[in-house]
Amino acid sequence: MREVEASLRIGLIGYGEVGRILTQALREKGIAWVGAWDILFHDAAQGLALKSRAREAGIEACGSLAELLVSADVAISAVTAANAHDVAREATASIRRGTYFLDLNSASPATKVASAKLVDAVGAHYVEAGVMTSVPPHGIRTPMLLGGKAAQELVVKLAPLGFDMTVVADEIGVASAIKMCRSVIIKGIEAIVIESYATARRHGVERHVIESLRETFPGIDWEKQGGYVFTRVTKHGRRRAEEMREVANTVREAGFEPWLSTAIAEKQDSVAALARGGLFRDLGAEADWRDYADRMIAAAEPARGKKSA
């Protein structure tokens, strides 16, 4: 690693799954400083444990967004789609001139453009990123599409650390448009798989459905896909739903009615709500998709009985 990378000071805004993965990878690279800030650091129930986890990993747990921005040469925003613009707006109060603000959040092109105007107006450099696949298991090497006038400058700084970044445009909005349009397919497949598989399981026809899918789309392991989808959506459905609402905004911005994107968001959110209610709490890491589907079927029985009556 060159001296220029070793001297970098990088802060993560958001210490969720993505924030933890990236900060740990950066810490292992041995750069000068890695910090993190999360609104949950002040949460009475979770804050102490989160901050302790960060410190044990060698990450400075900052007391506020302002504290992080005072130290960071590069601030990476990895919060949620719903909070992306608010974080960018709050950052303008304390971000230093010349700091790079890398927005990883899954927000619509219009949201990214609005955030960029705020950040750039105070002399910092806003760069948008479209994260093109799940961060786990790829970690710091997760493919990202970048946009913004300072995007190439940032790639020069971060690529030597292991980031997989491709600049697609100088203007803001292109990278997020690619990401959002892809999400209609990816998150849509997740919603369709859950609805199809759970319904097939209820009717006792899942074997026939999966066999038919194998014949039609032989390049996909539909059994394995089912396990992955149920696990990820039950764990991250709420975040996925927020992203799909931003996708719906993207569709509206293009002049279309987002019928499917809205429905996908509702499906993702409904499964996440079941998870928050504890429906899948005792299912282990090796649970089959059928285990998740059976819980959903059992939970739906009371409502089904009322409709039949």
N, C-alpha and C positions, 0 to 999 in steps of 0.2 A: 504494500500500500504506500502510495506516494505521501509526501509530507502534507500536501494540500488536503488529501482525504483524512489523514490522521488528525488534522487540526479542526475538523468539522464538529459543530455542536448542533445536535439534532434533537428536537422535541416532538413527542407524539401527543396530539390533542385527542384524548380518548384512550382509555386503557382497558378496552374490551379485548375480545379474541384477537383481532387484527393488531391492535396496539401492543399487546403483550408479545405477539410473534415478532413484530418488526423491531421493537425495542431490544428484545433478547438477541436477535440477529445482529443488530448494530453494536450492542455491547460486546459481542464476541469478536466483532471486527476491530475493536480496540480504538475507536475514535475518541476524540477528546472528551466529549460529554454527551450523555443520553439522558433526557428527562421525559417525564410524562405528567399530564394533568388530566383528571377526569372529574366530572361533576359529582360522581359517586364517592370521591375522596372525602367529601363532607357529609356523606350519609351515615347516620348513627348506627345503622345495622351492618353496613358493608365497608365503610370507609377505612377503618383501622386495618382490616385484613387486606384490603386492596393495596394500601400504602406499604404495609409490611412486605407483601409479596413483591412489590416493585423494588423496595430497598434491598431485599435478599438477592434479587437478580442484578444488583448493581445499578439500578435505575434511580435517578433522583425523582422522588415524588413531590412535585411542585405544589405549593399551597394555593395557587390560583393560575388562571390562564395568563395573567399579566406577568407573574413570576417566571413562567416558562418562556414567554416571548422575549423577556429581557435577556435571556441567555442563549436563545436558539438562533443559529444562522439559517436553519431550515426548520420550519414548523410543518408537520404533517397532520392534517385534519382527518381523523378516522372516527367520526362519531356516528350519527344515524342520518338518514336522508332528511328526516323531519327537522333536525337541528343544524344541518349544514350551513344554511344561510345565517342563522342567528350566531353561530360560532365565528363565522367570517366577519360579521358586523361587530361583534364584541372584540375581536382581535385588533380592529383598527384603532382602538383606544390606546394600545400599548406596543404594537408591533414596531420594530425598528426599521428605519429606511434601509433598503437593500436586502432585507430578509426575504427568503423564498417561502411562500405559503402554498404548499402542495395539498390540493383538495382531492382526497380519495373517495369522497362520498358519492353515492349513487343518486345524483340529483339531475333534474331536467336541464337542458341547455339554457333556458331562460334564467333558472336559478343560479347556474354557474356564471352566466354573464353578469347578473346583478351582484354576485359576490365579488367577482373580479373588479368591477368598477369601484367598489368600496375599498378593497385592499390596495389596488394600484394607486388610488387617489392619495394615499398617505405615504407613497414612496416605496412600498414593498412590492414584491413581484408575485402575482397570482399565477399559479400553474394548475390547470385541471388535469385529472387523471381518470381514465376509464379502466377500472380493474376488471380484467377479462376472464377471470375464473376464480374459484374459491381460494382464499389465501392459504388455508391449510389444504393440502400438504406442501404446497410450493414455497411458502414462506416468502423470504425477501426476493426470490426469483419469480414470483407471480407476474405474469405478463401484464403490463400496463400501457395504455395508449395515452400520450400526453398532448396537451394543447396550451398555447399561450406564447407570447413574445419571448418570454424567458425560459421556455421549455427546454430548448437545446442546451442552454447554459447549465440548467439543473441536471440534465442527463450527464453532462461532462463531470459533474461533481459526484453524482450518486451511482452511476454505472460501475465504477471501479469497486464499489462496496458490494456489488452483486445484484443490484436492481436490474430487472429486465424491462427497459423502457424504450418505447418507440414514439417519436414525435410525429403526429399526423397532421397538425395544422398550427399556424401562428395565431389564429383566432380562437377565442373561447367558444365552446359549444359543440365542436365537431366530435371530439373524443367522447363527450357525454352522450351525444346522439347515437354514436356507434354502440356504446354500452347499453343505453336504454332500449334500443331496438333489439339487441341481442337478448335482453332480459325478458322481452315478451315471449320469446321462444323458450329460454331456459327455465324461467320461473313458471311459465305456462305448462311445460312438460311436467314439472314437479306437481303442480295442482291437478293435472289430468291423471297422472299416475296414481296419486292418492285417491282421487274420486273413483277412478276405474277399478283399482285393486280392492279397495274397501267394499265397493258394491259387488264386485265379482265374488269376493270372499263371503259376503252375506248370502248370495245366491248359490254358493258352493260350486262356482264354475271357474275359479281362478286358474286351475291347471289348463283348461281349454283356452282361456284368454291369453295366457302367457305363451302357450304353444303357437297360437295364431300370430302373436306379435313376433315370435322368433322367425316364423316363416316369412313374414312381410318385411321385417327389418333384421336380417340375420347378423348384422354388424354390432348389435347391442345385446349385452347380457341382461335380459329383462328381469331375471330373478335378482341379480346383484343390484340392478338399478333400483328396484323396489326397496331393498334394504337401505340403500344410500339415501333415497328421497325421503322416506319416512323419518329416518334418523335426523337428517339435516333440517327438515321443515319443523319437526316437533321441537328442535332446539333453537332454530333461528327464524321461525315463521313470522314472528312479529317484525323483525328487521326486514325480512323479505317483503312483507306487506307494505311497509313504509316505502321501500324502493319501488314497488309496483304502483304506488300512488303517484310517485314522481314520474314513473313511466307513463301513467295516464295523463299527467300534465304535459309530457313530451308529445304524446299523441294529439292532445288538444291544440298544442302550439303549432302542430303541423296542419291543423284544420279538420281533423277527424274526430269522430266520437269514440272514446276508448272503452267500448263495451267489454271486450275481452280482458284488457288490462285491469279494469275495475273488478271484474269477477275473480280474476286470479288473486288480486289483493285480498278480497273477502275470503277466498278459500284458504290462503296462507294464514290469514289472521285467525280464522276459526280453528284451525289445527293448533296454532300457537296458544289460543285461549284454553283449549283442552289440556295442553301441556302445563300451562300456568296453574290450572286447577288441580294438578297432581295426577292426572289420569295415567301417565306413563312413568311415574316417579320411580318405581322399583324395577323397571326394565333395564337390564344390563347392556353393556356395549355390544354383546354378541346377539342381542335380540333380533329375531327374524321380522320381516315386514308384516307377517301374519299376526305376530304378537301385538303390534300396534293396531292393525286393522280390527282384531278381535276386541280390543279395548274400545275402539270407536263404535263398533257395532253394538256392544253392550251398553254404551252410554246413550246410543240413539234409540234403544228399545222403548224406554218410557214414552218418548215423543211419538214414536211409531204406533204404539198402542193407543194413544189418545186419538190419533188421526183415524185409526181403524174403527174406533168406537163411534 
